[in-house]
Amino acid sequence: MFISNAYAQGTTATAGGAASSLMQFLPLVLMFVVLYFIMIRPQMKRQKEHKAMIDALAKGDEVVIGGGVIGRVAKIGDSVLHVEVAKDVEVQVQRSSVVQVLPKGTYK
């Protein structure tokens, strides 16, 4: 009396149904593309630049290491640098901890 009847709808297996399911995934694909160009690609570029900077280090370069300590490269190893932070004071750090190479004459 107050309750209406519910009837099942028939399924249609046509090309329209396939296009509809493709349209459901389109926003997800677009979000991934935007995420790639906004976050992933710039990070990969930054990593490549940092690796090139670390590979180009030479004895006598003035650098800033991870904690903000400024010094001059005294010795270079495969994965370790000896950075002179004061007269006769050397700190041994990993190459990857170098944040920035300073212009010559910055560190006195």
Secondary structure by P-SEA (a helix, b strand, c coil): ccbbbbbbbbbbbcaaaaaaaaaaaaaaaaaaaaaaacccaaaaaaaaaaaaaaaaccccccccccccbbbbbcccccccccccccccbbbbbccccccccccccccc
